[in-house]
Amino acid sequence: MPASGFLAQLRECCLLTDASWAVWLQQDGPNWAAREYHGLNRASLGALLGMVEDSAVCGWLERTLVSGRVRSRSAADSALACSRVYAIPAGKGDSVLLVGAQSLNSRGERIWRLAALSVGQLRRHRMLEQDLRNTKQELQARIAAQAAAEQRLIQAAKLAAVGEMAAGVAHELNNPLTTIVGFAELIRDDLPQGSTSRTDIDTVLREAMRARDVVRHLLDFSRSSEMVRVKADINALTSDSLALVRHLLSTNGVQVRANLDDTLPWGFVDRDQIKQVLLNLIHNALNAMPSGGEIAITTSCRQKYGSNWITITLADTGVGIPPEDMVRIFEPFFTTRSGEGGTGLGLSVTYGIVASHGGRIEVESVRGEGASFTVWLPVEAQGA
């Protein structure tokens, strides 16, 4: 029964038996704890709990549980406002009802024994409530996991569709761009230094090279080359990736703080692809900090979704990601740097690589305070 119903029952039993107060006590290790009570103020409840802490009283309560019959003793503290304290066994052998009264006749004891039966019902009710709460939380977690899985499937379908289109477009553009670059270089070599036409040709070359870079990214994005997954030290891959861009970060005023877990297990990954993931995330962070800042890279082994994972977290102190862009950052060709040569493929490629490893990537950001990307790679038991 609900706690309010049980308190009402305690109050009614006190009225029927002329009792001053009643308390449900339950053993909590070597001590006793008050679960529900009626007729006691804070001071008198404190006096009662102080009495219960006495070893003699504890022994008296334990003997009550063993005997299974009503026992009583004189009330030593005047704050209890009664002459005797009665103990009635209740629950599953670890609970008693303490009743303060002048005296209890046989009828009064029967009434309190009936009340003691309700303790077991109350405990069963609370256990059911807790089970329902646990079930609700588990259901909500499963619904959230299913929604996340559906979102990943949608993203994977987008990447597959765009990948097929990108492959065809890239191959069609690559040959004419190569021809443009080659003939532009020949024309430039024939022009004298200082010629205004040479400046125009340099512009043509620069833009053609930029277009060729876009094509190269498209080919990287669409290429379905076979992965070569081997046992690898994720910390070593992280350090190697940092070494490749350390000079670039330094010249842009970006400090790097690495916190690599020495107890990290071996990962089973394609080394080159994981390096590409790290480089893409580092370049993304670099672009978010045009005035310099700090990048923190952390590796760790964590548990989530009932499995063990190797995580790589890269956090920057850049401009952050607007909330309206958070749902689109992994979409192919979505970029906020279109005027600065951004292709919108870096994070899409990153997402695809991580997904192909059976992992996932999560992002958190506060506008104006930076962004944090966490790559989750499964820890797989391998025979080798």
JOJOMO-V193177 format. One record per residue. N is the residue number from 1. RES is the residue in three letters. OMEGA is omega in degrees with one decimal (none if undefined). Layout:
N:RES:OMEGA + N:RES:OMEGA
//
This chain:
1:MET:178.7 + 2:PRO:-179.4 + 3:ALA:-178.3 + 4:SER:177.3 + 5:GLY:179.0 + 6:PHE:177.0 + 7:LEU:177.2 + 8:ALA:178.4 + 9:GLN:176.0 + 10:LEU:179.7 + 11:ARG:-179.2 + 12:GLU:178.9 + 13:CYS:177.5 + 14:CYS:178.9 + 15:LEU:-177.2 + 16:LEU:-175.0 + 17:THR:-177.5 + 18:ASP:177.5 + 19:ALA:-179.7 + 20:SER:-176.0 + 21:TRP:176.5 + 22:ALA:-178.3 + 23:VAL:170.4 + 24:TRP:177.1 + 25:LEU:177.1 + 26:GLN:178.0 + 27:GLN:176.9 + 28:ASP:-173.0 + 29:GLY:178.8 + 30:PRO:-175.1 + 31:ASN:176.8 + 32:TRP:-179.9 + 33:ALA:178.2 + 34:ALA:-179.9 + 35:ARG:177.9 + 36:GLU:178.4 + 37:TYR:177.9 + 38:HIS:173.8 + 39:GLY:178.8 + 40:LEU:170.3 + 41:ASN:-175.1 + 42:ARG:-178.4 + 43:ALA:-178.5 + 44:SER:175.5 + 45:LEU:176.6 + 46:GLY:178.2 + 47:ALA:179.5 + 48:LEU:179.7 + 49:LEU:175.7 + 50:GLY:177.5 + 51:MET:-177.8 + 52:VAL:179.7 + 53:GLU:179.1 + 54:ASP:-176.1 + 55:SER:-179.8 + 56:ALA:179.7 + 57:VAL:176.5 + 58:CYS:178.0 + 59:GLY:178.5 + 60:TRP:179.4 + 61:LEU:179.9 + 62:GLU:176.6 + 63:ARG:176.5 + 64:THR:179.1 + 65:LEU:-178.6 + 66:VAL:-176.5 + 67:SER:-179.0 + 68:GLY:179.2 + 69:ARG:-178.8 + 70:VAL:176.7 + 71:ARG:179.6 + 72:SER:176.1 + 73:ARG:-178.1 + 74:SER:177.7 + 75:ALA:-175.2 + 76:ALA:-174.4 + 77:ASP:-179.7 + 78:SER:-180.0 + 79:ALA:-179.4 + 80:LEU:173.4 + 81:ALA:176.3 + 82:CYS:179.9 + 83:SER:-179.0 + 84:ARG:175.0 + 85:VAL:-178.9 + 86:TYR:177.3 + 87:ALA:-179.6 + 88:ILE:179.3 + 89:PRO:-177.7 + 90:ALA:173.4 + 91:GLY:-173.6 + 92:LYS:177.9 + 93:GLY:177.4 + 94:ASP:-177.5 + 95:SER:173.1 + 96:VAL:166.9 + 97:LEU:173.3 + 98:LEU:-178.1 + 99:VAL:176.8 + 100:GLY:-177.8 + 101:ALA:173.7 + 102:GLN:175.3 + 103:SER:175.2 + 104:LEU:174.7 + 105:ASN:-177.1 + 106:SER:178.0 + 107:ARG:179.4 + 108:GLY:178.2 + 109:GLU:179.1 + 110:ARG:179.2 + 111:ILE:-178.7 + 112:TRP:173.8 + 113:ARG:176.3 + 114:LEU:177.6 + 115:ALA:-179.6 + 116:ALA:177.8 + 117:LEU:-178.6 + 118:SER:179.4 + 119:VAL:178.1 + 120:GLY:177.6 + 121:GLN:-180.0 + 122:LEU:-179.7 + 123:ARG:176.7 + 124:ARG:178.7 + 125:HIS:-179.3 + 126:ARG:176.8 + 127:MET:176.9 + 128:LEU:177.8 + 129:GLU:-179.9 + 130:GLN:177.4 + 131:ASP:179.1 + 132:LEU:178.0 + 133:ARG:179.5 + 134:ASN:179.1 + 135:THR:179.0 + 136:LYS:179.1 + 137:GLN:179.1 + 138:GLU:179.4 + 139:LEU:178.5 + 140:GLN:179.0 + 141:ALA:179.8 + 142:ARG:177.6 + 143:ILE:178.7 + 144:ALA:179.1 + 145:ALA:178.8 + 146:GLN:178.2 + 147:ALA:178.5 + 148:ALA:178.8 + 149:ALA:177.8 + 150:GLU:179.0 + 151:GLN:178.4 + 152:ARG:177.8 + 153:LEU:177.9 + 154:ILE:179.8 + 155:GLN:179.7 + 156:ALA:178.3 + 157:ALA:177.3 + 158:LYS:-178.3 + 159:LEU:-179.4 + 160:ALA:-178.8 + 161:ALA:-179.3 + 162:VAL:179.0 + 163:GLY:178.6 + 164:GLU:179.3 + 165:MET:-176.9 + 166:ALA:-179.0 + 167:ALA:179.9 + 168:GLY:-179.2 + 169:VAL:-176.7 + 170:ALA:-179.4 + 171:HIS:179.1 + 172:GLU:-177.0 + 173:LEU:-170.9 + 174:ASN:-177.2 + 175:ASN:178.4 + 176:PRO:178.5 + 177:LEU:177.4 + 178:THR:178.1 + 179:THR:179.5 + 180:ILE:-178.7 + 181:VAL:-177.5 + 182:GLY:-179.0 + 183:PHE:177.7 + 184:ALA:178.2 + 185:GLU:178.2 + 186:LEU:179.3 + 187:ILE:-179.2 + 188:ARG:-179.1 + 189:ASP:-179.6 + 190:ASP:-177.5 + 191:LEU:179.4 + 192:PRO:175.8 + 193:GLN:178.6 + 194:GLY:179.0 + 195:SER:177.6 + 196:THR:178.3 + 197:SER:179.0 + 198:ARG:177.6 + 199:THR:178.8 + 200:ASP:179.3 + 201:ILE:176.9 + 202:ASP:177.6 + 203:THR:178.1 + 204:VAL:-179.8 + 205:LEU:-178.1 + 206:ARG:-179.1 + 207:GLU:177.2 + 208:ALA:177.4 + 209:MET:178.6 + 210:ARG:177.3 + 211:ALA:179.0 + 212:ARG:176.2 + 213:ASP:177.6 + 214:VAL:178.6 + 215:VAL:179.1 + 216:ARG:177.2 + 217:HIS:177.7 + 218:LEU:179.2 + 219:LEU:176.3 + 220:ASP:-177.5 + 221:PHE:-173.6 + 222:SER:-174.1 + 223:ARG:179.7 + 224:SER:-179.1 + 225:SER:-177.2 + 226:GLU:178.2 + 227:MET:174.1 + 228:VAL:-175.8 + 229:ARG:-179.0 + 230:VAL:173.8 + 231:LYS:-175.8 + 232:ALA:175.5 + 233:ASP:-177.5 + 234:ILE:177.7 + 235:ASN:179.4 + 236:ALA:177.7 + 237:LEU:179.0 + 238:THR:179.5 + 239:SER:178.8 + 240:ASP:180.0 + 241:SER:178.2 + 242:LEU:-179.5 + 243:ALA:-179.0 + 244:LEU:-174.7 + 245:VAL:-175.2 + 246:ARG:180.0 + 247:HIS:179.1 + 248:LEU:179.0 + 249:LEU:-178.7 + 250:SER:-179.0 + 251:THR:178.3 + 252:ASN:175.3 + 253:GLY:-178.8 + 254:VAL:177.1 + 255:GLN:179.5 + 256:VAL:176.2 + 257:ARG:-177.6 + 258:ALA:176.4 + 259:ASN:-173.1 + 260:LEU:-177.1 + 261:ASP:-178.6 + 262:ASP:-178.3 + 263:THR:-176.7 + 264:LEU:176.8 + 265:PRO:176.6 + 266:TRP:173.3 + 267:GLY:177.1 + 268:PHE:-167.7 + 269:VAL:167.5 + 270:ASP:-172.3 + 271:ARG:-177.5 + 272:ASP:-178.5 + 273:GLN:178.3 + 274:ILE:174.2 + 275:LYS:178.5 + 276:GLN:176.2 + 277:VAL:-178.3 + 278:LEU:179.8 + 279:LEU:177.9 + 280:ASN:-179.3 + 281:LEU:178.5 + 282:ILE:178.5 + 283:HIS:177.6 + 284:ASN:178.5 + 285:ALA:179.6 + 286:LEU:179.8 + 287:ASN:179.9 + 288:ALA:-178.1 + 289:MET:-177.7 + 290:PRO:-179.6 + 291:SER:-179.5 + 292:GLY:-179.7 + 293:GLY:-176.3 + 294:GLU:172.6 + 295:ILE:176.6 + 296:ALA:178.5 + 297:ILE:-176.4 + 298:THR:172.3 + 299:THR:179.4 + 300:SER:174.0 + 301:CYS:-174.7 + 302:ARG:176.4 + 303:GLN:177.3 + 304:LYS:-179.6 + 305:TYR:177.6 + 306:GLY:-178.8 + 307:SER:175.4 + 308:ASN:-176.6 + 309:TRP:165.7 + 310:ILE:-179.4 + 311:THR:173.5 + 312:ILE:-178.7 + 313:THR:177.8 + 314:LEU:-178.2 + 315:ALA:178.7 + 316:ASP:179.0 + 317:THR:-175.1 + 318:GLY:-172.4 + 319:VAL:-179.2 + 320:GLY:-177.8 + 321:ILE:177.9 + 322:PRO:-178.8 + 323:PRO:-177.9 + 324:GLU:179.7 + 325:ASP:-174.2 + 326:MET:-176.3 + 327:VAL:-174.4 + 328:ARG:-169.9 + 329:ILE:179.1 + 330:PHE:178.3 + 331:GLU:177.3 + 332:PRO:175.9 + 333:PHE:175.2 + 334:PHE:179.7 + 335:THR:173.8 + 336:THR:-177.7 + 337:ARG:-177.8 + 338:SER:178.9 + 339:GLY:-178.1 + 340:GLU:177.5 + 341:GLY:178.8 + 342:GLY:-178.4 + 343:THR:-178.7 + 344:GLY:-178.9 + 345:LEU:-175.6 + 346:GLY:-178.4 + 347:LEU:176.0 + 348:SER:176.8 + 349:VAL:178.8 + 350:THR:179.4 + 351:TYR:-178.6 + 352:GLY:-180.0 + 353:ILE:-179.1 + 354:VAL:179.0 + 355:ALA:-179.6 + 356:SER:175.8 + 357:HIS:-177.7 + 358:GLY:-178.0 + 359:GLY:178.0 + 360:ARG:-179.6 + 361:ILE:-178.4 + 362:GLU:-178.5 + 363:VAL:173.8 + 364:GLU:-178.5 + 365:SER:170.8 + 366:VAL:-176.6 + 367:ARG:179.1 + 368:GLY:-177.9 + 369:GLU:176.8 + 370:GLY:-179.1 + 371:ALA:-179.9 + 372:SER:177.1 + 373:PHE:177.8 + 374:THR:177.4 + 375:VAL:178.5 + 376:TRP:178.1 + 377:LEU:-176.3 + 378:PRO:172.4 + 379:VAL:-176.0 + 380:GLU:176.7 + 381:ALA:-178.0 + 382:GLN:-179.8 + 383:GLY:-177.2 + 384:ALA:none
//
